[in-house]
Amino acid sequence: MKIAKVISTCFRRGRVRMNTTLTGDPLGFFSHSQNFTTVKETINLLKYQIEMESKFKPGIDRDIIIVNSDIGNSEGNNFLSQINHLEIINGKVITFNRRNIGMSYGGFNDAFIKFKNKYDFFLFLEDDLITAKNNYLRIGLDKWISTPNCGFVAYIGLSKVAKYWWEKADLKKNIDIAYSGCVLASTKVLNEIIKKNRRLPYYNGNDHNNSIAHGEIQFSKCFSDLGYSLAELKNEILIIPAYDLMRNINYRKYPNFSEKIFHIFKNIIYSLMSKNSFILKYYLIFLKKIR
């Protein structure tokens, strides 16, 4: 049994979210914190990823494949060259550069195409998410084996698609999707997707919203379209946002009752306020002050 853990990275980034927040259906703490905006911070993040492999052992031998959406940054690319073929516990690190298109999901596709003949399973995740539990691969594989006709095991969780995404993602009905495309899937099923669609889904560009619609959403949809079931580990926390873990912030998957009610209340108020741009402006200022 050979398993690849694919980590998608890029040395150009700008999104900042200081705190992990609630999102999804069912509601959970899945809108993960992120604050890695420079090349140095990204390099330190990748070093942290590798360090955490010693703290949270996979339980099964695996190689880590770091796929870089290349922007031609010499400092970042030199770092990746230095760690290419680095020996680690239970495997080695492999790095390679690709064309900077399609964001994480383009990276997932290129990594699978390049290495599909060498591994039996692939675990896909973005570089600011950490597998933070011992035996994280053994737990996921056991779930995959015990799930009839399993397409993938979602490592963060599954969510229904919010209706405002339907048109952009070409959906005719609601479906389950895996947050961030963070899944454990077999080479056999992934090859079936390639045979049908010629590639794993990704947006042919770098727009964030289109990447969600044609990457994250379509990535999960293509498993369902082939008739496979989607599994998740509701009672397991296998993934923690790197920025939370670095700051020793306790991560929970699901909100308590009061947090859930407050979140729903805020959304109702927002929907009412958003009907008037003047009122919405001052409502958002108020929210910032009470945080």
N, C-alpha and C positions, 0 to 999 in steps of 0.2 A: 504494500500500500504506500503510494507516494502522494504527498499533499503539498500544494503550493499556497502560500499566504501572499496575496498580491496587495501591495500598498501603492496607491496612486498618489503622486506628488507633483508639485510645480514650484519653481522659484519666483514666480510672479503671483502675488495674491494681495487682497486688500480688505476682504470682509472681516469685520470685527463684531463679535457678539460676546459681551462680557460675562453673561450668565446663561446657563442652560435654562430654557423656558419650556412651558407647556405647549403642546401642539397635538394634532392628530385625532383620530377616532378609532379606537378608544384613546382618551386623553392621557398623555404621558410626558415625561421630561425628555423629549426627543429632539427638540430644537437646540442642538448642542453648542456650548460656548466655543469660541475660537478667537484667538488673538495672536496670530503668527503672520506678520506683515512684511518682514524683511528676509533677505537671503540668510543672514546669520540665524535668525529665529527658526527658519525652516530647517537649516542644518542641525541645529540643536534639537528640534522636534524629531528628526529622523534618528539622531543619536539616542534620544529618549525612547523611541520605539524599540530600538535594538536592546537597550538596557533592560526594558520591561520584559523582554523575552527570558531573561534570567530570573526575574522575580516571579513571573507568571508563566510557568512552563506549559507547553502545549499538550503534553500527555501522549503525543505521537510524533515521530520524526517528521519534519517539514523543512522546506526551504522558504526563505523570504525573498520575494521578487519585488524590488522597488522600481516602478515604471515612472519615468520622469517625462512630463510634457515639456519639451525642451524649448527654452526661450533664449538659448545661447549664453547663459550666465556662466562665466568661466569658474568662478569660485564654487558655485553649486555643483557644476559638472565635474570639477576636479575632486570634490568630496566624494561624489558617487563612484568615481573611478577608483579612489583609494579603498573603498569598502567592498568593491566588487570581488566576489569569491571569498569574502571574510568568513571564517569558520566560527560558528556559534553553537550553543547547546542544541542538540537534536537537528542540526542541519547547517546550512550556509546561507549567506546573503548574495543575491544576484541583482545587479542593477543594469538598466539599459535606458536609452533615450528614445523618444518617439516624437513625431510631429505634434505641435501644440494645437490640437483641435479636439473638440468633444469633451474636454474637461475630464473628470474622473472616469466617466463611462467609456470614453474613447480609450483611456488607459487600460481599463479592464479588458476591452476587446483586444487591443494589441498584445497585451500580456498573454491572454489565453491563446490567441492565434500563434504566437511565437513558441509557447511552451506546452501546447495541448498534448503532444505526443510523449511528454516526459512525466506527467502527473495524472493521478486517478481522480483527485478532487482539488477544487480551487476555493479558497476563502478570499473574498474581495472586501477591501475596506479602504477608506480615505485615511490620509496620513495623520489627521488630528483626532483619530479615534483609536483607543488602546484596548487590546484584548487583555482584560484585567482579572482573570480568574485562572487558577491552576487547572490543568486538564481541559482548557477551553476547546481544543480540537476534538478530544475524546468525547466530551459532552455533546458537541454538535454532531459528530459522526454517529453516536448512539441514537440521537434523536432522528437523524436521517434514516437510519436502518429500521427504527421502530415505526416510522410513518409510512403507511401504505402509499405506493406510487408517488414517492416524494420527489418534487422538483428541486426545492432548496429548503434550507433552514435559515430563517432570518435571525441574525445575531443581535440586532437591536430590538426589532419588533415589527409587527404588521399593522397597517393602518388602512382604513377606507380612504379613497381619494376625495378630497373636498370638491364640491360641484363646480367651483370656479376654474378648476383645472380641466374639466371634461373636454371642452371645445379645443383648447390648446393641445391636449394630449390625444385627440381623436378617439375619445371614449364614447360608447353608446350606452354603457351601464356602469355602475360602480364596481370596483374591483379592490382586492387587497394588494398592497405594495409593501416592499421591504424598505425601511428607512435607509437612505444613503446607498441603496443597493448593496448593503452589507450582508452577504449571504455566503453559505457554504453549499456548493453545488458539485455534482459529479461531472466528469469530463464527458461521459456518455450523453447526459441530457444537454449539456452545453453544445456538444457537436450536433445534436438534433436541431438546436436553435440556429446554428451556423448554416446547416444544410437548408433550412427553410428560409432564413432571412439574409444569408450571406455574411452576416456579422452579428455580434452582440449589439443591441441598440445603443446609439448615442446620437446627439445632435451634431450636425455637420457645421459646427461653429463654436463660439465660446460664450454665448449669452447664457446667463445663469438660469433664467426662467425657462428658456427653451431646453436647457440641459436637464432640468427637472422633468419637463413634459415628455421629451423624446429620449431621455436617458433613464432617470430613476423610475418613472412610471412605466415606460415601455419595457424596461429591463425585466420588471416583475411580470408584466402582462404576457410576455412571450412564453413564459413557463406555463401560465394558466391556459394560454391558447393551444398549447400542445396537450392539454388534459392532465397536467401534473398538479398535485396538491402542494400547498405552501405551508410550511411548518414554522413555528416559533417557540421560544422558550420563555414563557411568561413569568415563571418563578425563578429564572436565573438572570443574573446580571453578568454578562460576558464582556460587554463593551462599556467603557467609561470615556467620556470626553477628555482628551489629553490635557486641556487647559484646566479642567476641574481637578484632575488627578495631580497635576503639578502644584496646585494651590492647596492640596489636602482638603478639598471640598467634598463632603459626603454626597455621593450620588444615589438618588432613588429613581426607580423607573416610573412609578405611578404616584399621583397626588393623593393627599388625604381628602376627606369630604369637604372641609372648609376651603381648601385650595381649589378644588374642582368647582365649587359653587362660585367663588370669587372670580375665577377665570371666565366662567359662563356669563356672569353678571357684567364683567368688563366688555365682553364681546357684544352683548345686547346693547349696552350704552354706546359703544363705538358705532354700531350699525345705525343707531338713531342720530348720533352726532354727525356722522359722515354725510348726511343728507344736506348739510349746510357747511360750506368750506370755512366760513368765518367762525362758527361755533366749534368746528373740529379743530381749528388751529389752537384755540385757547384750552380745549379739552386735552390735547396732547401736551401742552405746556403744564397743565395741572398734573397729568400722570407722571411727568418727569420729576416734579417736585415732591410727590408722595412716595416715590420709589425708595 
